[in-house]
């Protein structure tokens, strides 16, 4: 009660401006720091436009640590972050000034009158400042929660040196568990010995890692194109197998696969059926059915160590199934690799003095073997829970997980933080569930029935990180403090929910792919007599397996799979074409006019689309009769270009993007609804993170086809939100080119796409509801 009373006294002493900051960011401004709160800005590149967004989190006071015996280095601001500090926090800052308290309240009241739906934060990775405004905060509860977390961490002696709230995440050093999880000083336990199983010729792990490539094969993979073949599987559908080396045997889908046939490490054979039981039907089949049909086919490809691209991941339906499948594969790989090392440790210990052997090459240049890229902390939390469940044979044999309490505190979420009365689509709720902070990274070491969270990267087996979290470690060229040696010997790369990174910053993914599997700049204490020749020859990338999961097929994602994956075992890509598009889900009756524009190349289509819009499309909507026109713009660059043109031409318009402050969003929606503004420029990323219903739309223009096909029907169905009885005047115009074939097929279906691309006509008319 004393803390709560002190919190109330602190709030009463705050000025109006201080209270506003506390309500928006959940903490007091550092300028007014009284020793209880502190605020730290974490700069990060946000989206392809490279603007600065901030994640605000509370920081602990004294950094006492019982888990770390090393002193925390004095944090230095790198040139990378100095550059970030020069960027503006919002591109709207030139036109949108800071709103005072009364104006914000007035805007909120007007929004409540216009739209009864609640508003929810989108995550600290994008539009973080808006998100804090959207969630109603209780000042007293915020103060108590911060103090409670502070006292709890002080009591636990938690080392906070690697938390993201410090701007630059320092590596966590856990001296207490270092020797326990060291591969060099441990040996294979007799009761868990699975090394004999790893020696079997049919073991996929041994087959893949022990294959010795020749110079001519490497040269062949670097110069010759890949040959491909097709196959039809029952659940995955059409698969494209491709490889540069000699044509491999076509992989066939096993209808029923027993756990013992998959060469799983011994503990996983008993734990997997229990962990995966939630996805299986209630009535068990007589034949082993520990996998769902989707998991069975996916794991069949994963276990062959081929690269895999699966573009049909859905957070609502199969997202968790897929996560369990790749966690099983990753953990199986780690356990086998570590068992091999520990077994060879015992052999080296027992060998006669003076004998030298080269038969124990079982390691990479660095220890990390698996890198998992996921968008939010909630995803990392679920992955760790799955790994723990797979290692626990039964309730009596619980594995020892170090730093578990701290992990739950930093990666978990409070259910009470979710504001009530939200009206958002189900897919939105599934994607943005739990802790949606997008700046994190954590090392996980697994050894002898125990798991170590927050292991230093060079002592970790698995690294789980977001693109932003891994980018801030890699850094940029010219920075003094940067490191990517720990990526040198990655054997399995898993990129989950790749489509979300298109809404964050795809450059982070490309930056990662350029720095993975490079020769390290330092030895990091490695025993070169144990390093595989493939690593010494700098051929790691030809052995790395990449598993890429996405909700859609997009050229940028395809490019990563085609240009940055070099697995000698080959690649498998799921290539199913949509028979019906999202246009069939449009419930309002309006004509859909698809207008084709011509462009000579992919690079010239951007300018061609802009010129086509201002010359052919916009003049038709300048008349006052065509008021209430919403222009949906997927690319932020196109949005800025159109906004500048509209300002230059002095058109009556307003605009909303992912950086627009809440008060400005409220004003824009109100002006558009009342008809005071004729045009509304609206970005796709704002819709992705907010899902507001825009009322008052009568004319709809898709400047470019949406990245997510279901956004097309969502935006079209917003027209019914206005009960004005003028549905006969509704219009929908879509601009497309021959380079938009994939997006077009997802909206109108493959048959109509073929007709539209073959036709030379510029206008195509479709009636809502046709299949």
N, C-alpha and C positions, 0 to 999 in steps of 0.2 A: 504493500500500500504506500510505503514511503516513496518508492520510485514513481508510482503513478501520480502521487501528489506533487512530487518535484517536476514531473512532466507537465502537469497543468500549470504550475507556477511559471515554468519556462515559456509556455505558449502565451500566457497572459502578458509576459514582458516583451513579446515580439511586436514589431511594427507591422503595419498593413502590408508593406512590401515583403517583409520577412515571412509573414504568414502565407502570402501567395506563393513564395518559393517553396515553403514547406509542403503546401498542398499539392503543388505540381510535381515536385521531385522526391517527396517523402523524406526530406531531411533539411536541416538548416544550412544556410549558405556559409561557406568556410570563412567569409569575412567576419561573420558574427560567431565564430566558433568559441564555445565556452569549455572545450575539453571533452565534451561528450560526443559531439557529431563532427564529422569531417566529410568533405565532398571531393571527389576526384573525377575528372573528366577523362574518359578513355577515347581517344581519337581513333576513328576507323574510316577507311574508304567505303563509301556507300553508293552502290549501283555503278553503272558504267560511266556516269557523268562525273565521278570522282569528286563529289562534294563531301563535306564533313558532317558526320552525325555523331551524337554523343550518347553514351550509356551512363546513366547515373546510378550509382550504388553507394550504400553506406560503407564507411571504412572503419575498421577496428582501431582502437587507440593503441595502447602499448602492445608491441608485437612479441610478447613472451612466447617461448616455444619449448615444450617438453619433448616434442618429436624430432626436433632438429638441433644438432649440436654445433652447427656452423653458423657464423654470423651472417646476417643479411647485408648484402652489398648496398652501398649508397646508390640510390637510383639516379641514373643519368639520362637526360633527355637526348635522344639520338637526333641526327639530322632528319630522319624519316618523320619523326613526330614534330620537329620544328617546322617542317614543310606543311604538315597537316594543320598546325596551329595557325598558319597564314590563310587557310581556306575559310570561306564563310560557312557558317553552320546551316544556312538555308539559302537557296537561290532566290527565294522570295524576299530576302532581306532588303533589296533595293526598293521594292514596291510595297512591302508589308512592314510597317513599323510596329514596335511593341505596343500591345493593347493594354490599356489601363484596366483597373479592377472593374469599374462600372461598365465599360464597354464589353468586357468578357461576359459579365453576368447578363447583360442585355442580349448578347448573341446567344447565350445558352438558353435563355427564356424563349427566344424566337425559334430556336431549333426544337425545343420541347413542344411548341405549338404546331410546328410543321411536321414533326416526325416523332411518334411516341416510342420508337424503338430505342433501346439502350445502345451505348457505344462502348467498344472494347478496344484495349490496346493491341497493337499488332506485333509487339516484340521489340526489344531494345535494339535490334539490328537495323530496323527501318522505321523512320518516323518516330523515333523514341520519344521526342518531346511531346508530340501530339498524344501518344499513348498514355502518358502520365496524366494528361488533362482529362482524358476520356474516362478514366477509372475514378469513381468517387472515393475519396480518401477520408478516413477518420483520423483527425489530427492526434487525438489522444492515443488511439490504438497504434498509430505509426511510431509515436515516441516510445511507447512501451515495448513494441516489437524490436526496435533498434537497441534499446537498453538491455532487453532480455538476451538478444543475440550476442551483445558485447560481453555481458557477464558470463554467458555460457562458454564462449570461446576463451575468456580469461581463465575460467575454472578448468577447462579441458587442456589448457596449455597449447592451443592450436597455433601452428606456424602459419601466418597469413602472408608470407612473402611471395607466394605464387598466385595469389588471388587476382582476378582481373580488375578489381577496383583500384589497384595501384598503377594503372596505366600500362606499365610494362610488366608482364608476368615473369617473376623470377622463378628459376627452377627450384623445386622443392627437394630438399636433401633429408632423407630419413635414415640417419646413421643407425638407429636402433634395429632396423630390419635389413640392413644392407647385406650382412653376411648370410642371413637366413635365405635370401632370395638370389644369392650370387650363383651363377652357373659354373663359375670356375672352382668354387670350393665345396660344392655339393656332389653327392653321388646317388646313383639309382637305388631306391629302396626295393628290397626283394619282393615285398608284397604287392608293389605296384608295377613290377617289372613287365613292360610290354615291348621290350626291345626285340624279342624274338619275333613278335608279330610284325614289327617294322622291317624285318629282313626278308619277308616274303616277297617274291618277285612280282606278285600281283598287287602289292601295296601301291596305290596311286602316288602317295607322297614320295616313296623311294624311287619310283619310276621317273617322276618329274624332276626331282632335285639331283638325282645321280646321273642323269643323262649328260654325256660330255659332248658338247657341240664342237664342230671343227671350224677353222677359219673360213673355209669356203662356204659353209652353211651360214655363217654370220654375214658374209659378204652378199650372199644370195638374198637373205632377208632384208638387207639394207638397200638393195638395188632393184630386185625384181618385184613385179606386182603380185598381189595375192590371187590365188585361184579360189573359186567359191562353188558351192553346191547347195541345193535346197532340200529340205526335208519337212514333212508334216507330222507334228506330234499331237497327241490327243488333247492335251490341256494348253500347252504353250502356243500351238498353232504353227504357222509357217516360220521355220528357222533357216537362217543363212549361215552355213559353215564356210569359213575362209581360212586359208593358210598359205604361206609362201613356200614352205618345205614340201617334201613329197606328200602326195595326197594321202591323208590318213583314212583309216576305216571310218565310215559314216557312223556316228554315234546314234544308237537306237534307244528309245525310251523303254525302260523296264516297267512292265505293267505292275508288278508287285515286287518290291525290294525288301528283303529282310535286313534287320539292323546288322547282323553278323556279316552279310555280304558286302557291306559298305566299308569294311576295314576301319571302323571307328576305334579310337583309343579305348582301352578297357572300361574306365568309369562311365564313358558316354553311352555305352551300350545299354546300361541299366537306367541312366537318368533321362535320356532323351524321350523315351515313350511317356514318362511321367510329366515332363516339362511341356511337351507338345500335345498333351491330352485335351487341352481346352479347344483346339482347332479340329479335333476329330469328331465324327458322328457318335451319337450316344450308343448305338448298337455296333459292337465290334464285329469285324469280319473274321471268319475262321483263319484266313491267311493274315500274316503280320501286316498291320496297318498303322504303323507309328508315324507315317507321313501322310499329309493330304495330297491329292493328285498334283496340285501345283508345286508343293514342296518336293515331291518325289522327282519330278522332272527337272526342277531347278537344281536340286542337290546332285542329281546325276551328272549335270554339266559342271557344277562346281567341283565335284570330286574327281573329274577328269583333268582338272587344272587348266581348262581353257578359259579365255576371257569371255565374259558374258555381258550382254546389254539387254536389259529387260525394260521396255518403255511403257509398261502397263501397270505400274505400281499405283495402288489406290489406297489412300489413308483410311478410307471407310471400310473397304472390303478385305484386301489381301496384304495390307501394309505390315501387320504384326506377324503374319505367316512368313513373309519374306525375311523379316528381321530375325526370327528364330532360326530360319534355315541358314543364313549366312553367319550367324553367331556360332552355330554348331560346326560349320566348316572351318571357321577361323580358329575356334578353340581346339578342334581336332588337329589342325595343323600345328598349333603351338605345342600341344602336349606331345605330339610325335617328335617334333624337332628338339624339344628340351629333353625328352627321354633318350634320344640318340646322344645328345651331349653328355648327359649324366652317366650313361652307360659307358661311353668312351673315357670319361674321367676315371672310372673304376679300373678300366683296362690299363690306362697310362700309369695309374698308381701302382698297379701290381706288376708292371713289366720290370724286367731285370735292368739294373743300372747300366748305363752305357749304350743301351740299344736305342736306336732312332728309327722311327717308323713314320711313314707319310700316309698311313691308312685312316687316320682319324680326322680328316678334314670335314667338319660338320657344322661350321659357323660362318656367319657373314662378317664383314668388316666392322659392323656395329650390331648390337643385339636386337633392336626393334625389327620385328618380322611382319607385323600386320598393322596397317594404318586404316582407320575407319573415319570417314568424313561424313558428319551428320550436321543438320542445320541448327538444332537447338539443344539446350542442356537436357531437356526432357528426354530426347532421343538417347543421349549418353547414359542417362539414369536407367532407362529401360534396358539398354544393352548390358550394363553392368549387372543388373538384376538377373538377366537371362544367363550370363556367364556364371554367376554364383549358383543359380539353380542347377545348372548342368554339372557343376563340380560337387554338389552335395548328394551323395549316394542315398542317404536316408536322413530322417530327422535326428537320429542319434549321432550320425557322423557329420556334424556341421563343420564347414571349412572355416579357417581363421582368416578373416578379412581385416587387414590393418587400415586404419584411418576411415573406417566405414561411417562413423558418426559425423565426421567433418564432411564427407562426401554427400551424405543426405542433406546436411544443412545448406550446402552450396548449390546442389543440383536439384534438390526437391522444391516443392512449391506448397504454399498454404492454400487449401481449398476455399478459405473464407475471403481470399483476395479477389476472387472472381465476382464482378458486380452482378447484381440480380437483373432479371427481366430482359435478358439479351435475346435479340431476334437475329440470328445469323444462320446461314446454311449449315447443314451437317458436316460437309467437307471442311468448312472453315473451323468448326469446333474440333474436328479430328486433327487438323494440321497444327492449330495453335493451342493445344492442350498443355497444361503444366507450365514449367519454367521455359520461357521462350527467349532467354538471353542467347545471343548468337556469337559471343566472344568467350571462348573457353578452349581448354586443351588439358588432357590428363593422361598420364602414363599408368599402365597396368602391368604388373609383373605376376606371373603365375608359376608356381613351383611347389611340388610335393604337397598337394592338398591344401594349399593356402594361396591367398591372393593379396597383393599389395597395391593399394590405390595410392595415387600421388607419387608413384615411383619416378625418379629422374629418367629422362628419356633414354639415356644410355644404359639404364638398368631395367628397361621396360621390354616386355614382349609385344604389347599392344598399345598403340597410341590412338586415343579417341579425341577428335578435335573438330571444330568448325573451320570453314575456309578462312574466316577472319582470324581465328585463334592461331592457326598454323602459319598464316601469312605474317603475322607480327613477330613470329620467331624467325622465320626465314629472312625477313627484312628485304631491303632493296640494295642494289649494287651501290657501293660507296659508303654504306653505313659501317661504323666501327663494330657495333654489337649486332651480329647476325649469325645464325647457325642453321645449317641444313645437313650436316654430316649424319645425323641420326636417321635420315631418309635414304642412306646409301644402300642398305641391304633389305629394303622392304620387299617381301616375297608375295604378299597379298594386299592389294589396294581395294578397299570397298568404298564406293561413293554412293551413298543412299540419298534419295529425294533430290536428285540433281536438278530437277525443274525449279526448286525453291531458290537455288543459287542464281538463277536468271533474274529473280526478283531482288536479290541481295547485291552481289558483285561477282560476276562471272570471271573477272580478271584474277580474282584470288585463286580460282580453280586452275586457270592457265598458268599462273605463277607457280603453283605447286607442281604441276606436271613438268615444268621446265627444270625443277630442282630435285626431282626424285631419281634415285638410283644413279647418282653421280659419285665419283671417287671422293672419299672424304679428304679434307685438308689436313687432318690430324689423325694420328693412330688411335687415340683414345684407349691406350693400354691393351690393344688386342694382341693375342698370341697368333702370329702369322702362320705358325705351323698347323693351326687348327682351321684356318680360313679356306673355304672352298676355292678351287681354281677359277670357277666362274666369276667370283667376286674379285679376285686378283686381276683377272683379264678385263674387268669392267664390262662384263656381260650380264650384269644383274637384271637389266631391263628386259632381256630376252627370256628370262625365267619368271618374271613377275606376272602374277595373275591379277587381272583387273575385273572387278564386279561392279557394274554400273546399273543403278536402278533409278527410273524416272517415271513420271506420270504421263509423259508425252514424248513424241519423236520431234526433236527440234534440231535444226542444222548445227547449232553451236555444240550441242551434246554429242551429236553424231561425229562432229569433227574431232572431239577429244578421243572418242573410241577408235576412230580410224587412223588418226595421226600420232597419237601418243601411247598406243598400246602395241607392243612388239613381241608378245608371247610366242615362243617357237611352237607351242602346242596348238596354236590356232585360236580362232575367235568364233563365237556363236552370238548372233543377233536375232532377236525376235522381230519380225517384220509383218505384222498383221495390218491390213488396210481396213479402215472403217467402212462398213457397208451403209450405215445410216449416220447422218451427222446430227449435231446438236440443234440444228434448225427444227428438227421434229419435236423438240421440247418447248418451242415457243407457243404460248397459249393465247396470245393476243392476235387478232386478225389485222394484218397489215401487209402491204406489198414489200418484197425484198428485191431491191434493184442492185445487181452486181455489175459494176462498171470496170471494164478491163483497161489497164494502161500498159503501154509498151515501153520496154527498156532493153538496152543492148547487153547489159551485164548485171551481175548482182550488185556491184558497187555503184552503178549508175541508177539503180532503181530508186534510191533515196531521193535524188534530185528530180527524177522523172515523176515520182509520186507527188512531190510538193508542187511542181509546175502544173501537173494535171489537175490538182486540187484547186489552185488559185485561178486557173484559166477556165476550167470546164465545170467544176462542181460549185465552188463558192458563189459565183455570180447568180446561180439559180436560187440561192438562199439569202441574198442580200435584201430582198423585198421584205417589208414588214409583215406580210402575210405568212412568211415562213419563220415566224418567231418560235421561241422555245426549242431551239436546235442544240442538241448535245453532240459534241464531236469527241469520239472515243479515240485516244491516241496511245498505242502501246509503248512507243519509244519515248524516253524523256528528251532525247535530242530533238526529235520531231516536235514535241510539245513546246520546247523553248523556241524553236524556229517559227512555229505558228503563232505563238504568243507575241513574239517580236513583230511579226508581220501584221497581226491584228492591231497592235498598238500604233504601228506606222500608218496604217490605213484608217486609224481612228474609228474602228468598228465598235459597236455596242456589245461588249462581251465581258465575261468574267471567267475565272479559271481556278481549277483545283488540281493540285498534285500532291505527291506523298510528303512534300516539305511544307505545305501550307498549314499555318497554325489554325487551331480549332476555331477561334473567333472569325478568322477570314473564311473558313469553310462554311460556317453558319451564315455569314453574310452572303456568300456566293449562292448558296442553296436558296436563301430567301429571295434574293434578287431574281434568280432564274425562275422560281415558282410563280412569282407575281408578275413576271414579264418585263421587269425593269431592265433586264439584260437579255438581248436576243440570242447570244451564243454562250455556251458553256464548254470550255476546253477541259477535258477530263482524262487523267492518265490511268493506265492499266494498273500500275503499282499501287496507286491509292485505292483502287477497287480491291486489289488482292489483300491488302492489309486492313481495310476498313469495312468493306461490303455495305456501305451506306446505300439506302434506297433514295435515288434522286427523283423527286416529284416534279411534275410539270413538263415532262418531255412530250413533244408532239412530233418532232423530226429528229431522226437519229442518223448520224454519219459515222461509219467505221473508217477512220483514216487508213487503217491497216487491220487485217484480220487479227483477232485476239490470239495471244499465246496459248491460253487455255480455251479449248473449244466450248466448254460449258459457260464461259463468260458471255458468249454470244447470246445464248438464250436468256441468261440472267439479265443482261442489259435490255434486251428487247422486252422482256416481261415487266420491266419497270414502267412501261407506258400505262399499264393498268392501274398503277398507284394513284393516278390522277382521275378522279371521277368528274370529268368535265363534259362527257357526252359528245366529244368531238373526234371519236375514234375513226370516223370516215376520212379525216384529213391526216392521219398518221402516215409517216413515210420512213423508210429505212434504206439507206444507200451504203454500199460497201465497195471499197476500192481494192483491187487485187491485180497481180501480175502473174506471169507464168512461173515465177520463182516462189510463189506462195502455194505450191501444189499440196504440200503436206497440211498446211493450215486450212486450206480450202476443202480438202477431203474430210477433215475432222468436223467441218461445219455443215457441208451439204452432202457428204457421202462420196464414195469413189466413182460411182457411175456418172453423177452430174459433173464431177470434177473433170472427168475425161471429156465430156461434151463441151464444157466451158473452155477448156484449154485448146481444144481443136478448133473451136469456132472463132471466127475473126470479128464477130460482133462485139460491140462495146457494152451493151446493156442486156442483162438477163433478168427476167421477171419470174419470181417464185411466189407461190401462195403458201401461207403458213399452214402447217398440218400435213402437207404431202410427205410421203415416205419415199 
